[in-house]
């Protein structure tokens, strides 16, 4: 019985340590969104897209993350993906910057 209790304690301890380490590396949707924004401002569109995508995976209703990812896709000349994110932003009830829409329409040679 003593050996079994020791094993249970060890198992619980390992579980607590694992959860503690995991939570140190976990980031919120807002943190990924901010990081993506910073990467965009540095001109690193690929990392901006990656972090905005992580933010969206955590919070699929974060319209700002779709918006910024769409702008980063525009920077990468991936216009279809930019349009998809524009449509998602609008579906979530947020307005898209009209100047950005104008630029995307001109670059992609389409209206929506």
N, CA, C and O atoms as CSV, one atom per row, in Angstrom:
chain,resi,resn,atom,element,x,y,z
A,1,UNK,N,N,0.819,-1.187,0.000
A,1,UNK,CA,C,0.000,0.000,0.000
A,1,UNK,C,C,0.869,1.259,0.000
A,1,UNK,O,O,0.533,2.246,-0.654
A,2,UNK,N,N,1.978,1.224,0.730
A,2,UNK,CA,C,2.876,2.367,0.796
A,2,UNK,C,C,3.484,2.675,-0.572
A,2,UNK,O,O,3.627,3.839,-0.946
A,3,UNK,N,N,3.837,1.630,-1.310
A,3,UNK,CA,C,4.403,1.797,-2.643
A,3,UNK,C,C,3.360,2.410,-3.590
A,3,UNK,O,O,3.682,3.279,-4.401
A,4,UNK,N,N,2.128,1.953,-3.478
A,4,UNK,CA,C,1.065,2.482,-4.334
A,4,UNK,C,C,0.821,3.965,-4.028
A,4,UNK,O,O,0.643,4.751,-4.959
A,5,UNK,N,N,0.809,4.363,-2.773
A,5,UNK,CA,C,0.630,5.771,-2.410
A,5,UNK,C,C,1.771,6.629,-2.949
A,5,UNK,O,O,1.555,7.754,-3.398
A,6,UNK,N,N,2.980,6.088,-2.899
A,6,UNK,CA,C,4.136,6.818,-3.426
A,6,UNK,C,C,3.997,7.027,-4.931
A,6,UNK,O,O,4.318,8.098,-5.446
A,7,UNK,N,N,3.527,6.015,-5.624
A,7,UNK,CA,C,3.341,6.127,-7.071
A,7,UNK,C,C,2.263,7.162,-7.394
A,7,UNK,O,O,2.409,7.946,-8.333
A,8,UNK,N,N,1.209,7.160,-6.631
A,8,UNK,CA,C,0.135,8.127,-6.853
A,8,UNK,C,C,0.668,9.543,-6.642
A,8,UNK,O,O,0.388,10.438,-7.439
A,9,UNK,N,N,1.434,9.744,-5.571
A,9,UNK,CA,C,2.009,11.061,-5.302
A,9,UNK,C,C,2.937,11.508,-6.428
A,9,UNK,O,O,2.905,12.667,-6.842
A,10,UNK,N,N,3.743,10.607,-6.908
A,10,UNK,CA,C,4.661,10.927,-8.009
A,10,UNK,C,C,3.866,11.291,-9.258
A,10,UNK,O,O,4.193,12.258,-9.946
A,11,UNK,N,N,2.822,10.516,-9.549
A,11,UNK,CA,C,1.985,10.783,-10.714
A,11,UNK,C,C,1.341,12.163,-10.612
A,11,UNK,O,O,1.332,12.922,-11.581
A,12,UNK,N,N,0.812,12.481,-9.458
A,12,UNK,CA,C,0.183,13.781,-9.236
A,12,UNK,C,C,1.218,14.899,-9.370
A,12,UNK,O,O,0.944,15.930,-9.984
A,13,UNK,N,N,2.395,14.698,-8.801
A,13,UNK,CA,C,3.460,15.694,-8.876
A,13,UNK,C,C,3.878,15.946,-10.325
A,13,UNK,O,O,4.059,17.092,-10.736
A,14,UNK,N,N,4.027,14.883,-11.081
A,14,UNK,CA,C,4.399,15.023,-12.499
A,14,UNK,C,C,3.306,15.782,-13.245
A,14,UNK,O,O,3.600,16.649,-14.068
A,15,UNK,N,N,2.053,15.459,-12.959
A,15,UNK,CA,C,0.943,16.154,-13.600
A,15,UNK,C,C,0.945,17.636,-13.285
A,15,UNK,O,O,0.744,18.458,-14.179
A,16,UNK,N,N,1.168,17.989,-12.033
A,16,UNK,CA,C,1.209,19.394,-11.629
A,16,UNK,C,C,2.366,20.114,-12.308
A,16,UNK,O,O,2.201,21.235,-12.787
A,17,UNK,N,N,3.525,19.485,-12.353
A,17,UNK,CA,C,4.682,20.098,-13.015
A,17,UNK,C,C,4.425,20.289,-14.506
A,17,UNK,O,O,4.756,21.330,-15.073
A,18,UNK,N,N,3.832,19.278,-15.134
A,18,UNK,CA,C,3.529,19.381,-16.560
A,18,UNK,C,C,2.591,20.548,-16.831
A,18,UNK,O,O,2.842,21.339,-17.741
A,19,UNK,N,N,1.527,20.669,-16.068
A,19,UNK,CA,C,0.580,21.759,-16.265
A,19,UNK,C,C,1.233,23.109,-15.995
A,19,UNK,O,O,0.941,24.087,-16.683
A,20,UNK,N,N,2.100,23.169,-15.013
A,20,UNK,CA,C,2.797,24.421,-14.710
A,20,UNK,C,C,3.699,24.854,-15.849
A,20,UNK,O,O,3.715,26.028,-16.217
A,21,UNK,N,N,4.448,23.923,-16.409
A,21,UNK,CA,C,5.336,24.236,-17.531
A,21,UNK,C,C,4.516,24.610,-18.750
A,21,UNK,O,O,4.860,25.561,-19.452
A,22,UNK,N,N,3.439,23.886,-19.019
A,22,UNK,CA,C,2.608,24.178,-20.183
A,22,UNK,C,C,2.029,25.580,-20.097
A,22,UNK,O,O,2.007,26.299,-21.096
A,23,UNK,N,N,1.564,25.979,-18.930
A,23,UNK,CA,C,0.930,27.290,-18.813
A,23,UNK,C,C,1.928,28.433,-18.983
A,23,UNK,O,O,1.535,29.536,-19.363
A,24,UNK,N,N,3.198,28.195,-18.713
A,24,UNK,CA,C,4.216,29.225,-18.915
A,24,UNK,C,C,4.336,29.551,-20.401
A,24,UNK,O,O,4.557,30.704,-20.771
A,25,UNK,N,N,4.191,28.536,-21.251
A,25,UNK,CA,C,4.363,28.736,-22.682
A,25,UNK,C,C,3.060,29.054,-23.404
A,25,UNK,O,O,3.080,29.460,-24.566
A,26,UNK,N,N,1.942,28.878,-22.739
A,26,UNK,CA,C,0.660,29.170,-23.367
A,26,UNK,C,C,0.511,30.676,-23.549
A,26,UNK,O,O,0.898,31.462,-22.684
A,27,UNK,N,N,-0.046,31.055,-24.667
A,27,UNK,CA,C,-0.289,32.465,-24.933
A,27,UNK,C,C,-1.764,32.646,-25.240
A,27,UNK,O,O,-2.435,31.726,-25.707
A,28,UNK,N,N,-2.242,33.811,-24.979
A,28,UNK,CA,C,-3.637,34.113,-25.261
A,28,UNK,C,C,-3.796,34.567,-26.710
A,28,UNK,O,O,-2.820,34.889,-27.388
A,29,UNK,N,N,-5.033,34.585,-27.162
A,29,UNK,CA,C,-5.313,35.083,-28.509
A,29,UNK,C,C,-4.848,36.528,-28.649
A,29,UNK,O,O,-4.300,36.920,-29.679
A,30,UNK,N,N,-5.071,37.307,-27.606
A,30,UNK,CA,C,-4.676,38.723,-27.635
A,30,UNK,C,C,-3.152,38.866,-27.752
A,30,UNK,O,O,-2.663,39.745,-28.461
A,31,UNK,N,N,-2.414,38.009,-27.063
A,31,UNK,CA,C,-0.942,38.073,-27.145
A,31,UNK,C,C,-0.459,37.708,-28.542
A,31,UNK,O,O,0.441,38.354,-29.079
A,32,UNK,N,N,-1.062,36.663,-29.139
A,32,UNK,CA,C,-0.688,36.305,-30.509
A,32,UNK,C,C,-1.070,37.426,-31.480
A,32,UNK,O,O,-0.318,37.738,-32.403
A,33,UNK,N,N,-2.238,38.026,-31.265
A,33,UNK,CA,C,-2.675,39.128,-32.111
A,33,UNK,C,C,-1.664,40.277,-32.046
A,33,UNK,O,O,-1.263,40.808,-33.081
A,34,UNK,N,N,-1.256,40.658,-30.846
A,34,UNK,CA,C,-0.292,41.755,-30.675
A,34,UNK,C,C,1.050,41.413,-31.303
A,34,UNK,O,O,1.692,42.264,-31.918
A,35,UNK,N,N,1.468,40.171,-31.145
A,35,UNK,CA,C,2.729,39.735,-31.741
A,35,UNK,C,C,2.647,39.791,-33.263
A,35,UNK,O,O,3.584,40.240,-33.922
A,36,UNK,N,N,1.530,39.337,-33.817
A,36,UNK,CA,C,1.327,39.391,-35.264
A,36,UNK,C,C,1.358,40.817,-35.776
A,36,UNK,O,O,1.919,41.094,-36.836
A,37,UNK,N,N,0.756,41.717,-35.021
A,37,UNK,CA,C,0.755,43.137,-35.384
A,37,UNK,C,C,2.182,43.691,-35.400
A,37,UNK,O,O,2.560,44.441,-36.299
A,38,UNK,N,N,2.962,43.307,-34.389
A,38,UNK,CA,C,4.357,43.761,-34.320
A,38,UNK,C,C,5.154,43.222,-35.508
A,38,UNK,O,O,5.938,43.953,-36.114
A,39,UNK,N,N,4.955,41.949,-35.842
A,39,UNK,CA,C,5.657,41.384,-37.001
A,39,UNK,C,C,5.253,42.104,-38.287
A,39,UNK,O,O,6.092,42.368,-39.148
A,40,UNK,N,N,3.961,42.419,-38.411
A,40,UNK,CA,C,3.511,43.145,-39.600
A,40,UNK,C,C,4.230,44.488,-39.710
A,40,UNK,O,O,4.700,44.860,-40.785
A,41,UNK,N,N,4.311,45.204,-38.604
A,41,UNK,CA,C,4.975,46.514,-38.603
A,41,UNK,C,C,6.458,46.418,-38.936
A,41,UNK,O,O,7.059,47.385,-39.406
A,42,UNK,N,N,7.044,45.254,-38.693
A,42,UNK,CA,C,8.452,45.029,-39.031
A,42,UNK,C,C,8.608,44.554,-40.475
A,42,UNK,O,O,9.725,44.391,-40.966
A,43,UNK,N,N,7.480,44.334,-41.149
A,43,UNK,CA,C,7.529,43.861,-42.528
A,43,UNK,C,C,7.663,42.364,-42.665
A,43,UNK,O,O,7.894,41.865,-43.766
A,44,UNK,N,N,7.524,41.632,-41.572
A,44,UNK,CA,C,7.617,40.170,-41.608
A,44,UNK,C,C,6.201,39.598,-41.711
A,44,UNK,O,O,5.615,39.174,-40.715
A,45,UNK,N,N,5.666,39.596,-42.936
A,45,UNK,CA,C,4.288,39.196,-43.162
A,45,UNK,C,C,4.049,37.729,-42.835
A,45,UNK,O,O,2.981,37.369,-42.339
A,46,UNK,N,N,5.023,36.888,-43.107
A,46,UNK,CA,C,4.874,35.460,-42.839
A,46,UNK,C,C,4.643,35.191,-41.348
A,46,UNK,O,O,3.746,34.431,-40.982
A,47,UNK,N,N,5.449,35.811,-40.501
A,47,UNK,CA,C,5.279,35.629,-39.060
A,47,UNK,C,C,3.996,36.300,-38.568
A,47,UNK,O,O,3.352,35.810,-37.640
A,48,UNK,N,N,3.631,37.411,-39.187
A,48,UNK,CA,C,2.382,38.081,-38.829
A,48,UNK,C,C,1.196,37.166,-39.120
A,48,UNK,O,O,0.280,37.044,-38.306
A,49,UNK,N,N,1.221,36.532,-40.278
A,49,UNK,CA,C,0.158,35.594,-40.659
A,49,UNK,C,C,0.115,34.428,-39.679
A,49,UNK,O,O,-0.960,34.022,-39.236
A,50,UNK,N,N,1.268,33.897,-39.346
A,50,UNK,CA,C,1.344,32.765,-38.428
A,50,UNK,C,C,0.748,33.104,-37.057
A,50,UNK,O,O,-0.046,32.338,-36.512
A,51,UNK,N,N,1.135,34.243,-36.515
A,51,UNK,CA,C,0.639,34.600,-35.180
A,51,UNK,C,C,-0.836,34.981,-35.206
A,51,UNK,O,O,-1.569,34.664,-34.269
A,52,UNK,N,N,-1.276,35.642,-36.245
A,52,UNK,CA,C,-2.713,35.951,-36.337
A,52,UNK,C,C,-3.525,34.660,-36.486
A,52,UNK,O,O,-4.625,34.548,-35.945
A,53,UNK,N,N,-2.985,33.703,-37.211
A,53,UNK,CA,C,-3.660,32.411,-37.349
A,53,UNK,C,C,-3.763,31.717,-35.996
A,53,UNK,O,O,-4.798,31.130,-35.680
A,54,UNK,N,N,-2.711,31.777,-35.201
A,54,UNK,CA,C,-2.757,31.190,-33.853
A,54,UNK,C,C,-3.797,31.895,-32.991
A,54,UNK,O,O,-4.510,31.250,-32.223
A,55,UNK,N,N,-3.883,33.205,-33.114
A,55,UNK,CA,C,-4.894,33.960,-32.359
A,55,UNK,C,C,-6.296,33.506,-32.762
A,55,UNK,O,O,-7.171,33.349,-31.911
A,56,UNK,N,N,-6.502,33.299,-34.053
A,56,UNK,CA,C,-7.801,32.868,-34.573
A,56,UNK,C,C,-8.124,31.452,-34.106
A,56,UNK,O,O,-9.276,31.147,-33.797
A,57,UNK,N,N,-7.117,30.591,-34.053
A,57,UNK,CA,C,-7.350,29.229,-33.560
A,57,UNK,C,C,-7.827,29.248,-32.113
A,57,UNK,O,O,-8.673,28.444,-31.722
A,58,UNK,N,N,-7.286,30.160,-31.327
A,58,UNK,CA,C,-7.679,30.275,-29.917
A,58,UNK,C,C,-9.048,30.950,-29.793
A,58,UNK,O,O,-9.895,30.518,-29.011
A,59,UNK,N,N,-9.255,32.017,-30.577
A,59,UNK,CA,C,-10.516,32.767,-30.518
A,59,UNK,C,C,-11.004,33.047,-31.940
A,59,UNK,O,O,-10.634,34.059,-32.535
A,60,UNK,N,N,-11.833,32.154,-32.484
A,60,UNK,CA,C,-12.298,32.319,-33.863
A,60,UNK,C,C,-13.183,33.543,-34.093
A,60,UNK,O,O,-13.525,33.842,-35.237
A,61,UNK,N,N,-13.555,34.246,-33.045
A,61,UNK,CA,C,-14.395,35.443,-33.186
A,61,UNK,C,C,-13.597,36.733,-33.054
A,61,UNK,O,O,-14.185,37.806,-32.924
A,62,UNK,N,N,-12.283,36.650,-33.085
A,62,UNK,CA,C,-11.435,37.834,-32.943
A,62,UNK,C,C,-11.268,38.496,-34.316
A,62,UNK,O,O,-10.336,38.199,-35.063
A,63,UNK,N,N,-12.195,39.394,-34.619
A,63,UNK,CA,C,-12.236,40.031,-35.940
A,63,UNK,C,C,-10.938,40.770,-36.253
A,63,UNK,O,O,-10.488,40.773,-37.399
A,64,UNK,N,N,-10.338,41.394,-35.247
A,64,UNK,CA,C,-9.096,42.136,-35.486
A,64,UNK,C,C,-7.977,41.222,-35.994
A,64,UNK,O,O,-7.142,41.649,-36.792
A,65,UNK,N,N,-7.957,39.987,-35.543
A,65,UNK,CA,C,-6.926,39.047,-36.006
A,65,UNK,C,C,-7.145,38.697,-37.479
A,65,UNK,O,O,-6.186,38.609,-38.246
A,66,UNK,N,N,-8.408,38.497,-37.876
A,66,UNK,CA,C,-8.698,38.258,-39.299
A,66,UNK,C,C,-8.312,39.485,-40.125
A,66,UNK,O,O,-7.731,39.367,-41.204
A,67,UNK,N,N,-8.647,40.659,-39.598
A,67,UNK,CA,C,-8.337,41.892,-40.307
A,67,UNK,C,C,-6.827,42.014,-40.537
A,67,UNK,O,O,-6.384,42.253,-41.660
A,68,UNK,N,N,-6.057,41.852,-39.489
A,68,UNK,CA,C,-4.609,42.018,-39.622
A,68,UNK,C,C,-3.985,40.912,-40.469
A,68,UNK,O,O,-3.029,41.150,-41.206
A,69,UNK,N,N,-4.537,39.693,-40.358
A,69,UNK,CA,C,-4.014,38.613,-41.198
A,69,UNK,C,C,-4.317,38.921,-42.661
A,69,UNK,O,O,-3.491,38.663,-43.537
A,70,UNK,N,N,-5.501,39.473,-42.925
A,70,UNK,CA,C,-5.852,39.847,-44.299
A,70,UNK,C,C,-4.907,40.889,-44.862
A,70,UNK,O,O,-4.508,40.814,-46.024
A,71,UNK,N,N,-4.553,41.857,-44.039
A,71,UNK,CA,C,-3.607,42.890,-44.475
A,71,UNK,C,C,-2.231,42.266,-44.733
A,71,UNK,O,O,-1.546,42.637,-45.687
A,72,UNK,N,N,-1.835,41.327,-43.888
A,72,UNK,CA,C,-0.542,40.645,-44.090
A,72,UNK,C,C,-0.581,39.789,-45.357
A,72,UNK,O,O,0.397,39.734,-46.102
A,73,UNK,N,N,-1.718,39.119,-45.599
A,73,UNK,CA,C,-1.858,38.367,-46.857
A,73,UNK,C,C,-1.731,39.312,-48.059
A,73,UNK,O,O,-1.119,38.968,-49.069
A,74,UNK,N,N,-2.311,40.488,-47.933
A,74,UNK,CA,C,-2.174,41.495,-48.990
A,74,UNK,C,C,-0.691,41.803,-49.214
A,74,UNK,O,O,-0.235,41.887,-50.355
A,75,UNK,N,N,0.050,41.968,-48.129
A,75,UNK,CA,C,1.487,42.229,-48.221
A,75,UNK,C,C,2.248,41.107,-48.904
A,75,UNK,O,O,3.280,41.339,-49.533
A,76,UNK,N,N,1.737,39.895,-48.777
A,76,UNK,CA,C,2.352,38.729,-49.426
A,76,UNK,C,C,1.792,38.497,-50.834
A,76,UNK,O,O,2.181,37.548,-51.514
A,77,UNK,N,N,0.880,39.366,-51.261
A,77,UNK,CA,C,0.214,39.268,-52.567
A,77,UNK,C,C,-0.644,38.010,-52.686
A,77,UNK,O,O,-0.821,37.466,-53.776
A,78,UNK,N,N,-1.163,37.565,-51.568
A,78,UNK,CA,C,-2.084,36.425,-51.536
A,78,UNK,C,C,-3.500,36.987,-51.411
A,78,UNK,O,O,-4.125,36.928,-50.352
A,79,UNK,N,N,-3.981,37.532,-52.524
A,79,UNK,CA,C,-5.197,38.319,-52.515
A,79,UNK,C,C,-6.458,37.504,-52.207
A,79,UNK,O,O,-7.364,38.003,-51.538
A,80,UNK,N,N,-6.526,36.260,-52.687
A,80,UNK,CA,C,-7.704,35.441,-52.380
A,80,UNK,C,C,-7.828,35.206,-50.873
A,80,UNK,O,O,-8.926,35.235,-50.318
A,81,UNK,N,N,-6.705,34.978,-50.232
A,81,UNK,CA,C,-6.723,34.774,-48.776
A,81,UNK,C,C,-7.065,36.081,-48.059
A,81,UNK,O,O,-7.757,36.073,-47.041
A,82,UNK,N,N,-6.584,37.188,-48.589
A,82,UNK,CA,C,-6.916,38.491,-48.005
A,82,UNK,C,C,-8.419,38.728,-48.103
A,82,UNK,O,O,-9.042,39.186,-47.146
A,83,UNK,N,N,-9.001,38.417,-49.260
A,83,UNK,CA,C,-10.446,38.579,-49.433
A,83,UNK,C,C,-11.219,37.684,-48.464
A,83,UNK,O,O,-12.214,38.115,-47.881
A,84,UNK,N,N,-10.771,36.455,-48.293
A,84,UNK,CA,C,-11.451,35.536,-47.370
A,84,UNK,C,C,-11.477,36.125,-45.956
A,84,UNK,O,O,-12.484,36.026,-45.255
A,85,UNK,N,N,-10.372,36.733,-45.548
A,85,UNK,CA,C,-10.328,37.336,-44.213
A,85,UNK,C,C,-11.190,38.596,-44.145
A,85,UNK,O,O,-11.810,38.862,-43.115
A,86,UNK,N,N,-11.237,39.371,-45.223
A,86,UNK,CA,C,-12.114,40.541,-45.270
A,86,UNK,C,C,-13.561,40.105,-45.067
A,86,UNK,O,O,-14.300,40.708,-44.289
A,87,UNK,N,N,-13.955,39.052,-45.774
A,87,UNK,CA,C,-15.331,38.559,-45.646
A,87,UNK,C,C,-15.619,38.073,-44.228
A,87,UNK,O,O,-16.722,38.269,-43.719
A,88,UNK,N,N,-14.645,37.446,-43.592
A,88,UNK,CA,C,-14.840,36.973,-42.222
A,88,UNK,C,C,-14.984,38.158,-41.261
A,88,UNK,O,O,-15.827,38.134,-40.365
A,89,UNK,N,N,-14.171,39.178,-41.449
A,89,UNK,CA,C,-14.270,40.386,-40.607
A,89,UNK,C,C,-15.676,40.970,-40.721
A,89,UNK,O,O,-16.305,41.301,-39.716
A,90,UNK,N,N,-16.157,41.089,-41.947
A,90,UNK,CA,C,-17.491,41.646,-42.168
A,90,UNK,C,C,-18.568,40.747,-41.560
A,90,UNK,O,O,-19.536,41.236,-40.977
A,91,UNK,N,N,-18.398,39.448,-41.697
A,91,UNK,CA,C,-19.364,38.491,-41.123
A,91,UNK,C,C,-19.418,38.615,-39.599
A,91,UNK,O,O,-20.468,38.407,-38.990
A,92,UNK,N,N,-18.297,38.951,-38.999
A,92,UNK,CA,C,-18.243,39.130,-37.547
A,92,UNK,C,C,-18.764,40.510,-37.123
A,92,UNK,O,O,-18.770,40.836,-35.936
A,93,UNK,N,N,-19.195,41.306,-38.087
A,93,UNK,CA,C,-19.827,42.576,-37.777
A,93,UNK,C,C,-18.898,43.765,-37.618
A,93,UNK,O,O,-19.283,44.793,-37.062
A,94,UNK,N,N,-17.684,43.626,-38.102
A,94,UNK,CA,C,-16.724,44.724,-37.994
A,94,UNK,C,C,-16.477,45.319,-39.374
A,94,UNK,O,O,-16.426,44.591,-40.365
A,95,UNK,N,N,-16.327,46.604,-39.440
A,95,UNK,CA,C,-16.049,47.278,-40.708
A,95,UNK,C,C,-14.581,47.117,-41.077
A,95,UNK,O,O,-13.705,47.071,-40.214
A,96,UNK,N,N,-14.336,47.032,-42.370
A,96,UNK,CA,C,-12.975,46.959,-42.895
A,96,UNK,C,C,-12.605,48.348,-43.395
A,96,UNK,O,O,-13.434,49.047,-43.979
A,97,UNK,N,N,-11.382,48.738,-43.167
A,97,UNK,CA,C,-10.895,50.050,-43.588
A,97,UNK,C,C,-11.157,50.231,-45.092
A,97,UNK,O,O,-10.680,49.435,-45.900
A,98,UNK,N,N,-11.908,51.268,-45.467
A,98,UNK,CA,C,-12.219,51.495,-46.882
A,98,UNK,C,C,-10.983,51.684,-47.761
A,98,UNK,O,O,-10.978,51.270,-48.921
A,99,UNK,N,N,-9.950,52.298,-47.221
A,99,UNK,CA,C,-8.711,52.477,-48.000
A,99,UNK,C,C,-8.068,51.123,-48.303
A,99,UNK,O,O,-7.560,50.894,-49.401
A,100,UNK,N,N,-8.099,50.232,-47.313
A,100,UNK,CA,C,-7.547,48.894,-47.542
A,100,UNK,C,C,-8.372,48.167,-48.597
A,100,UNK,O,O,-7.815,47.522,-49.485
A,101,UNK,N,N,-9.704,48.266,-48.505
A,101,UNK,CA,C,-10.562,47.621,-49.506
A,101,UNK,C,C,-10.258,48.133,-50.912
A,101,UNK,O,O,-10.209,47.358,-51.867
A,102,UNK,N,N,-10.058,49.422,-51.028
A,102,UNK,CA,C,-9.740,50.030,-52.329
A,102,UNK,C,C,-8.422,49.463,-52.867
A,102,UNK,O,O,-8.322,49.096,-54.038
A,103,UNK,N,N,-7.421,49.397,-51.995
A,103,UNK,CA,C,-6.115,48.861,-52.410
A,103,UNK,C,C,-6.229,47.391,-52.805
A,103,UNK,O,O,-5.630,46.962,-53.791
A,104,UNK,N,N,-6.998,46.621,-52.037
A,104,UNK,CA,C,-7.161,45.193,-52.326
A,104,UNK,C,C,-7.911,44.991,-53.638
A,104,UNK,O,O,-7.567,44.106,-54.422
A,105,UNK,N,N,-8.933,45.809,-53.878
A,105,UNK,CA,C,-9.678,45.718,-55.138
A,105,UNK,C,C,-8.767,45.994,-56.325
A,105,UNK,O,O,-8.813,45.281,-57.327
A,106,UNK,N,N,-7.949,47.014,-56.213
A,106,UNK,CA,C,-7.043,47.374,-57.305
A,106,UNK,C,C,-5.982,46.296,-57.528
A,106,UNK,O,O,-5.691,45.926,-58.665
A,107,UNK,N,N,-5.410,45.798,-56.436
A,107,UNK,CA,C,-4.345,44.802,-56.572
A,107,UNK,C,C,-4.863,43.466,-57.087
A,107,UNK,O,O,-4.210,42.800,-57.890
A,108,UNK,N,N,-6.046,43.084,-56.615
A,108,UNK,CA,C,-6.594,41.773,-56.988
A,108,UNK,C,C,-7.421,41.816,-58.262
A,108,UNK,O,O,-7.766,40.782,-58.835
A,109,UNK,N,N,-7.738,43.049,-58.701
A,109,UNK,CA,C,-8.566,43.259,-59.895
A,109,UNK,C,C,-9.931,42.580,-59.765
A,109,UNK,O,O,-10.453,42.000,-60.718
A,110,UNK,N,N,-10.498,42.672,-58.543
A,110,UNK,CA,C,-11.850,42.157,-58.321
A,110,UNK,C,C,-12.526,43.014,-57.250
A,110,UNK,O,O,-11.868,43.767,-56.532
A,111,UNK,N,N,-13.832,42.886,-57.158
A,111,UNK,CA,C,-14.585,43.695,-56.217
A,111,UNK,C,C,-14.843,43.015,-54.890
A,111,UNK,O,O,-15.009,43.707,-53.886
A,112,UNK,N,N,-14.882,41.739,-54.835
A,112,UNK,CA,C,-15.138,41.017,-53.570
A,112,UNK,C,C,-14.592,39.627,-53.591
A,112,UNK,O,O,-14.724,38.896,-52.609
